[in-house]
Amino acid sequence: MFKKVFISILCIVLPIYSAIADELTLQKNAPTSYVVKKGDTLWDISAVFLKQPWLWPKLWRLNPEINNPHLIYPGDELRLVYDEQGQPMLVKGKPSLKWSPKTRKTLKEQNPVSIISLNEIAPYIRYESLLTQQQVDTLPYVLGNNEGQKSALNNAKIYIKGDLIAGQSYGFYNKGEKIIDPETQELIGYYAKFIGMGKAIRAGDIANNVPATVYLSEVKREVRSGDLVLPINDGQLLPAYYSMQAADKDINGRIIKAATDNREFAKLDVVMINKGLEDNVKLGDIMSINRQSPQVIETEAGPRYKKDSSRWERLTESSESGYVMPTEKLGKLMIFKMYQQVSMGLILSTQKPVRLDDKVTAP
């Protein structure tokens, strides 16, 4: 099922070069050439050369051999050259083919390089990750199944309180933990845990207390009484056009949730931040992940981390005894889905494990 999604998402339109005003800055140790490896993305390759990998379209902009970077394959050699104005650009090299009497070696694999690693985010694009309080209060929900049990797996018929559309596919969600904005303490909604999907075979008539019936076809875990129901389009080919750009300089948010449910996470993990459409977050926004360094205070015994100091030392701390510690950059993430108050992002790079409550800002 996900194969169609992956194929569709791979069809990504290049950002418009004229819309990008930033100047390219090369890494100090940028190589003069690079051979594409299996698993590389355009972001990874650009990060080898650029301090701002989201400006990758400018790096490939004038090269007739890389007018569609999706045609870059593992084994291709890329060379760093400069145009007449001294601006860097990548061109495809001409590595020689090696032949042996018995074996013909080819440099290219079947799958071209994509912009980012898309298999990590496809399920989150297709299925919901946040349920509002209104949805929780009003969505159809599971009553039970035809065997008199409170839970069901694949190939079961389950009954739904709600009017559904016969023939329509529906997704089932468990109302997960509350999502609270750490800055305002406001309830944003509930994390939606996707359980599985099925197709409605009876529409139901809830006005007359007749439930709808759904035949479960693809279930990740048991569907239980009370689980919520949302329509999906299982044949939908999802477009994902990521025109990467630096996020708005006024955005200042935090990581509030990770799809892994861990407190620390790494490259290619999916996270949720407490900024969304109402904060002018846009599809393809690149954000910097930052962490405040631990606070240090002066004590009679010398400098200590505030978290390690005694209660007395904290109580007697003066404004002059504490230091304003710097915020350090950890990595980058890209926004791929937005709600009103939160957004979903894919961690593209990180120097150390990212944590809940780390800050996100313009890069």
Secondary structure as UniProt FT lines:
FT   HELIX           2..9
FT   HELIX           17..19
FT   TURN            28..29
FT   STRAND          33..35
FT   TURN            38..39
FT   HELIX           42..49
FT   HELIX           53..55
FT   HELIX           56..59
FT   TURN            61..62
FT   HELIX           64..66
FT   HELIX           69..71
FT   TURN            74..75
FT   STRAND          77..82
FT   TURN            84..85
FT   STRAND          88..92
FT   TURN            119..121
FT   HELIX           122..126
FT   STRAND          130..131
FT   HELIX           133..138
FT   STRAND          141..145
FT   TURN            146..147
FT   STRAND          151..152
FT   TURN            154..155
FT   STRAND          157..161
FT   TURN            166..167
FT   STRAND          169..180
FT   TURN            182..184
FT   STRAND          187..202
FT   HELIX           206..208
FT   STRAND          212..219
FT   STRAND          223..224
FT   TURN            225..226
FT   STRAND          228..232
FT   TURN            234..235
FT   STRAND          245..246
FT   TURN            249..250
FT   STRAND          252..258
FT   TURN            259..260
FT   STRAND          264..265
FT   TURN            267..268
FT   STRAND          270..273
FT   HELIX           277..279
FT   TURN            283..284
FT   STRAND          285..292
FT   STRAND          296..299
FT   TURN            300..301
FT   STRAND          302..305
FT   HELIX           306..308
FT   HELIX           311..315
FT   TURN            319..321
FT   STRAND          327..338
FT   STRAND          343..350
FT   STRAND          354..355
FT   TURN            356..357
FT   STRAND          359..361
//
